[in-house]
């Protein structure tokens, strides 16, 4: 899922969210003509509205934050190399445990107030490391077997020093992902409690907040928000970035982020000439490619995307605070049976998914780590794979004590029909189509999977809050994992906030009872802890290779097809640098609109 989740808002917008550039408003043709005469602008499309304007507590990929916030460092979307961001430089001590960041001079917030080391201290110490604030980003900062956090101190107005309890290879990359937030606007809310004893910060900056009160440090500010319709962004006049000639960036004055849940409508509007850009899916690729010249646009090929798509079962054997099991105990026995999970893997025809749903524009996936990664373990190097073999699936089920009735329906050893709910988000038609084919494949081995298509916000609540789901066809958007596999920890660590297939207790959430962590989950925890402390690349490759082997053997999730990233963008938009390993908007500061 995001799944990818999850882990970094700058990437999270692209991995599970399909956002596209368009030039429309409430009345597209009139709005486009009038606006083009006034200011340069682009309009983006989101499949769903934002869940919050509070960065720290956001857990949805439908996020405005890539446009309004920055971290200490930036990342080149093509090379994945780190470069200066809010910090103009950084230095690492020989012990690899102390890092000093030096901020740029003259940084300002969108309200004109100075951005200083105090804001960095506040963001890390008082928000991300504050136990009273249930933020998913805290997981990124846990270091070592004990999950100890780094400490941070102010050296002067421009310099801050982080001290780590042990060498931690991903730390620099996380400072790019964690936004710096305004202390002058949020400090009082962090240290004031509501009637329930929780920080008032938790109710700050919801989507009902006046957008003018959202203080930013990124390329844009939020100008207005109309629920279920659009978010309008305006260029941040205090943004620090300038081009080589000294011109302020970004060049585009306004971005309008339309909220349109129908991908069919997006395609129609793009073809009619109203839209500047569209995410190209396998189903519309042939049509759009034929019209490319006439439509005056180009289709950018970013290669296979990072992250992973999968089908997974709820392995959680715990109960909620009222003592009710999250999963029906009968179903839980099936899902926690390794032979059952492996049989399901053999029963799914992924090549058919690739051909029929992705039109050949993808590759069968075997690992959670991108094939472009130096840490990827290939089948040729020993990774266990599950090629389509329904006969083997049936044999495994029979050997595990399952049986078939006269109608060829699968029953467990107690005669209970094997039937469960399969959850999928409504905003992605290709994922729905994949789920339908999986449903058909499972029916061939006697399993009845009842498809439930709901909005992704509902999916997130089911997965991460209620935990009352059976099976999920989803994805986890782990862009950047090709460079740093530890970014996957949110999903794979037993204590990770997105460890959805067996999520444990979470800070600030109601308690759960009887949570069980398997030995192989503990082994994965140990490998991730070892991987971040090992600076030798060959040794790190061995560590993450073993992690991939465990996942392939235990199958908490089964990987499906990794699609090719394609984006159609009108030729009037220039300076685009597109890669499937990063957000299409990663260099939006450099985008310009021409008269073509």
N, C-alpha and C positions, 0 to 999 in steps of 0.2 A: 504494500500500500504506500505510504510515504511516508512513500511512503514513504517514502520514502522518505514515511514519513519520515518528514520530518526532521529534519535535522538541521536544516539551514534555510531560512526564509528566502535568501537570494536565489537559491536553486529550487527551493520547494515550489515557487510560482510556476516553474516550467515542468518539473517532473511529473506530478500528478495533475496540475492545472494546465489547461490549454488556453493560453492567452494570445490574442492576435490583434494586429494593428488595423484599425479601420477609420474611415473618415465619415462619420455619421453623427446624428443627434436624434432628437425626438422625431424631426422631419428631415431625413437624411439629405436629400438633394438640396433643399433650401439652406439647411445648416452648413453644409459643406461649402457652398458658394460664398455665403456671407462670412464664414469664419476664415476662409482662405484669404480674403481681402484684409482681414484684421490682424491675425497672428498666425504663426506657423503652429500646426497642431497635428496630433495623431490621436486616434481613438482606439483603445484596446477593448477586447471582449473577454469577459470572464464567464465561466459556466455557472458560477454561483457568487453570491454577494460575500463581502468580507465578514468574518465572525466578530472581529473586534479591531479597534485602533490601538490597543494596548499590546505592544510588541512582546513583552515578557511573558504574558499568559496566553498568547496565541498558539493554537494547535491545529489550525486549518491551513491548507495550501492556498486557499483563496485569499491572498494576502496583498495588502498595499505596501508592505514594508520594504521591498527591494527598491522602491522609488523614493522613499522618504528617509531612510536611515543608512548609515555606513558604520563599519567597524574600524579598528585600528589599522588594518591592512586591507589591500584589495587583491584580487586574483585575476590574472590574465585568462580569459575564457578559452583561448586557443591553446596556449602552452601550459596552463594551470600553474604557472609560476607566481609566487607571491611578489607583490610590489607595494610601494608606499600607499597609504590611504590617509586617514586622519593623522596617522603617525608618519612623519617624513623619513624616519630611520629607526632601526632597532639594533641592539647589540646583545650577543649571547656570551655569557661568561664561560670559561673553560670547563667548569664543572657541569655545564648543560642544565643547570637548575635555576639560574638567575638570568632574567631578560629585562633589559631597560628599553622602553619605548619613548621616543622624543616626538611630541606633537608638533604639527606645523604652527608657525606663528600666525596670529591673527584669525584663528578659527572662530566662527560665530554660529550661533543657533539661528533658526529661521525668524526668530523675533528680535534678532540683533544682539542678544546677550553673548558674552564671550564663552567659548567652549574651551575648558581647561582640564588639567589633570584631575581636578575635583570631580568632574563628570565621569571620568574613567573609573576613579575609585568608587564613586556612588554606583555606577552601573554594575560593577563586578561584586564589590563587597556587600552593598546594601540591597541589591536586587537578585543577581544570578546566584549568589552564595547565601542568600537569606532563606533560612529554613521555613519561614512563615509564608513565603511566596512560592506557590506550586508551579514553577517554570520548568519546562522540559529541557531548557538549555543547561540546567545544572548538571545533568548527566554528562555533558561534554567535558566538564572540568574535574570529574572524579579521576584520581590518579592512584595507581597501585592497587594491591589486593584489598587494602582497607578502604579504598575510595576516598582518600584524603584530598582536600582541596588546596589549591595554591593560595598564597597570601599576596596581597598587593599593598604597596605604600607609595605615597607621594614624595618625590624628591624635590620638585619645585613646580612652578605653574605649568611647565611644558613636559616634565619627565615623570614617568611612573615606573616602578620596579616590581616585577612579579617574581616571587620565590616559589619554586616547585619542590614538593617533598622528594621527588625522584626525577630523573630525566624522563621527558614526556614528549615523544616525537610529534604528535599532532597539535601541540599547543599553539604554535604560530598560525596554523591554518584555522584554528578555532577563533583566534582573535580577529580574523577576517569575517567570520560568520556571526559573531556576537555584536549586536549594535550597541553603540554608545548612546545612552539616554540622558535627558536633561535634568540635572540635579535641582536646578532652581525651580522647575515646574512640578517635580514629582516627589521631592524629598519629604515634604510635610505629610503627604498621603501615605508614604511608606511607614512612617513612624507614628501615625495616628490610627487608632482602631475603631471599627464600627461597633454596633450594639452586640454583635456576636463574638467580639474579640479578635476579628480578623483585620489585617491592614486595610485601610480605606483604599489603598492602591489597587486592590483587586477589583474594585468597581469603577476605577478611573478609566477614562478614555474608551468607553464603549462606543458602539456605532451610533448611539444617540447623542454623543457629545458634539458640540459645535466644532466643525472641522478647523475653524480659525484658532482653536485653543490647542490643537495638536502641534507641539513644537518639534521640529525636525532638524536633521543635519545633512540630509541627502540631496539628490539632484532636484527634487520637487517637494512641494508642500501640498496638503489637501485643501483645495479651494472650496469644494462643496460635495455633499453626498445626498443622493435621493435613494432611499431604501428600495431594493429590488429593481432599480433602474440604472444608476450610474454613479461613479466617483469621478470627480474632476480634479486634476492636479495642475498646479501652476509652477513654473520654474522658480526655484529657490534663489532669491537675489543675493543671499549671503553664502551660497555654496562656494567652496574654495577653489574648485578645479578651473584651470585655464589652459588653452591650447598653446602651441609653441609661439604663436604670434601675440600672446597675451589676451586673447579674446575669451570672455567668460563662457563656460559650458554649464549645462547643456545648451545646444543651439535651438532646440524645439521648445517653444514657449509653453504650450499647453498639451496635456494628455487627457483624453476622456476615456474612462474605463467603463464601457457599457456592460451591463449584466444581462446576458442572453443565454438561456439554458439549452436552446435547440441548435445543434450543430448543422442541421439541415437549413435553418434560417440563415446561419452564418455563410454557408456556401452560396445560397441564392443571392445574398447581398454582395458577396464578393464578385460573383459572376456578372452582376448587373452594373459593376463599376463603382459601387459605393464604398468599398472597403480597400484599405491599403495593403492589408496582409491577412493571411489565413493559415492556420495550421493544416498542413496537407496530410490527410489520412490515406491509408491504402485504398479505401473505397472510393475516394474522389481523385486519386492521383492521375488516373488515365484521362479523365475528363479535363482536369486542370492543365495537364501537360499538353494536350491538343490545343488548348486555347491560350497557351503561354504568350505567343507572339502577338496575337490580336488583342489580348488583354493588357499588354504592356506591363508584364510582371515577370519575375524570374523565380524559379523554384530552387531554393538553396538546399543542398544535401549535406547534412551534418554528420553522416555516418550513423552507426548503431548508437542508440541512446544508452546512457548509463542507468543505474537503478535496476530493479528486477520486477517482473510480473510473475504472479504465482497463484496457486490454489493452496489453501492451508486449512487445517482443522483446529478447533478450539481444544487444546490439551489441558486446559485449566480444570483441576479437580477440586478447587476450593468452593467455599460457600460464602454468600454475602453476610452482612451484619445480622440479618434475621435468620440465618442458618439455612437458607435455601440454596441448593447447588446452582452454580452458574450454568452448568450443562446437565441435561438429563443423564443420570448415572448409567443408564443402559447405553446411550450414545457415547458417553465418555469412555466406556470400556472398548468400544469399536475404535474410536479415534486414537486412544493410547496404545492400541495394538500395532506394533511396528509392521507386521505382515499385512495388516489392513491398509496402512498408508502406502507401503510399497506396491501392493496390488493396484491401488488407485493410480499410482504413477505409471505402471505398465499399461493401464487401460486407456490412458489419454493419448490421442493421436496428435502430437504437437506439429508434425509436418502438415497435417490437414489444416490446423489452425493457421500455420504460416501461409499456406497456399490459398485457402478460401477466404480468410479474414484479412490477412495482411498482404494479399496479392503478391506474395513472394518478397515483399519489402521488409524483411526482417530475418532474424536468425534464431534457430532453436537455442534456448538458454539452458545452461547446466549449472551455473554458479551464481552466487549473489555478487561476485566481484566482476567488474566489466572486463571484457576480453582485451581491451586496450591496456589494462593495468599490468605492471610488472609483477604483481602479486597473484595474477590469475593462474589457477591450476587447470590445465586442459585435460580432456579425456585421454589424450595421447600420453600425458604425463602421469596418468593413474587415477583421474577423477572417475568415480563410479557414475554410470549413466543408466537411464531407464528408457530404452527404445520401445516403441509401441509393440505390445505383445499381449493381447487380451486373453489368449489361452494360458499364458503363464500367470496372468492375474487371477484367473479362475482357479488354477491349481494351487496358488498360494493361499487363497481364501479357504478352499476346502481343507488344506493342510492345517490351517489355523483354527479349524473347528466350525467354520461357517458351512451352510448347506443350501441346496436349491430345492424349491418346491416344484410341482408339476408345471407351473406357469413360468419356470426359469427365473423366479424372483429369489433374491438372496435373503436368507434368514440367518440369524445368529444361532449359536448352539442351543438357545432356549426357545427357538422358533419365532423370534421377533423379527418382523420385516425390517430390513436395513433401509431406512428412509430418514432423510434429514433436510434441513433448510440450507440453501446455498445463497449467500448474500453477495450482491454486486451493486456498485454505484450506478445511478441512473444517468449521470452526465457524460459517460463515455460509451458510445455505441459499439465500438470495437471490443470493449471489454464485455459488454452484454452479449455480443455475438460469440465471443470466446466461451462465456459461461454456458450459453445455449448448446454449443458443441460439446463441451465437457459433460453437460447433462445427458446428451445423447450417447456419448462414449460410455458413461457410467451405467446407463440403462442396458448396454450390451453385456455387462457382467452382473446384471440383476439388481443394481442399486438404483433407488429412486431418489433423485435430488430435486427438491422443489425450489424453483428459482424465486428469489425475492429481490426485486429491483427497487432501491430507495435512494434518496439524495445522499450525497457523500457526507454531509453534516450528520445525518442520521446514522450512517455507517460508522463514523468516528465515535459517536456516543455508544453504539452497540459494542464496538471493539474495545474501547479504552475506558469506558465508564461503567456501563451496565454489565459488560462481559457475557451477555446472554445470547451468544450466537453459536452456530454449529460449524459452518464451512464458509469460507470467504474467497472470492476470486478478486484479487487486488494487485496492488503494486506498491513498491516502496521506492520513492525517489531519492536516490543516494548520489546525486551528481557530485563529482569530486572524489568519489570512492576509488576512481582509477589512480589517484595520487595518494590518498590516505585511507586505507581500508578501515581504520578505527572509526571513521564516520558512520560505519554500519552498527556501531555498538548500541545506539538507541534501540535498534530492532532486535539485536542478537543477545545482548547481555540480559541475564535473568532479572536484573533490577532496572533494565532500560524502560523508559516511559513508553516506548512503542514495541515492547516485547509482547505483541498482541496475542500470539498463540498460547501464551501462558503468563499473562501479566499478573504480577504480584501486587502487594500493597503499594500505594502511591501517597506521597506527602500531601496532607490536607484533604485526602479522600476518606470516605467511610472505611472502617477496618474490614478485612476479610478473614475467613477462618479456614484452616486446613490446607493452606497453599503448599504444594509439593514441587520441589525443584529436582529434576532428574540428574543423574550423574553426568550425562552427556552435556546438559546445559551448564553444569558446573565446570566441565572441561573447557567449554567454549569461553566461559568467564575467565578462566586461567590463561587461555591463549591470548585473549584480547589484552589482559593485564601485562603479559609477557611482551606482546608485540609493541606496545607503546614505549616500553623501557629499553627495547633493543634498537640500537642505532645502526648496526651492521645490516646492510640491505639483504645479503644472502640469507642471513639468519631470520630476518623478518619474513622473507619469502617462504621459508620452511614453516614458520609459525602459522602464517595465514593459509598456507597450503593444507596443513593439518586441520584447520578450522573448516575449510571447504570440504575436506573428506568426511568430517563428522556430520556436516549438514547433509551431504549426499547419502550417507549411510542411515541417518536417523529420520530424514525427511519431515521435519516439522512443517515445512512448506515444500511444494514441488514447483520448480520453475517452468515457465511456459515459453513465450517467444519474445525476443528483444527486437522491437521495431526500429526501422531507420528513421531518423529525425529529418523531417522535410518541412520547409516553410516557404510559402509563396508571398513575395513582397513586391509591391509596385516599384517600377524602375525610378519613380520620382523620389524614392527614399534611398539615400546613398550612405556610404561609410559603414555598411553592415558587416560585421565579422561573426559569422554563424558557425556554431559547433554543436554537435549533439551532446557534448560533455558539459555544456554550460547553458545558462539561460539565453534565449534569443536576445534578451535585453541587456546583456552584461556590459556592452559598450554603448549604451543608449546616449551617454553624454556626447558621443561623437557623431550621432546620426544627424543628417540634415535633409531638408526637403528642397528639391530643385524644381525647375519649371518644366521638366520633361512631361 
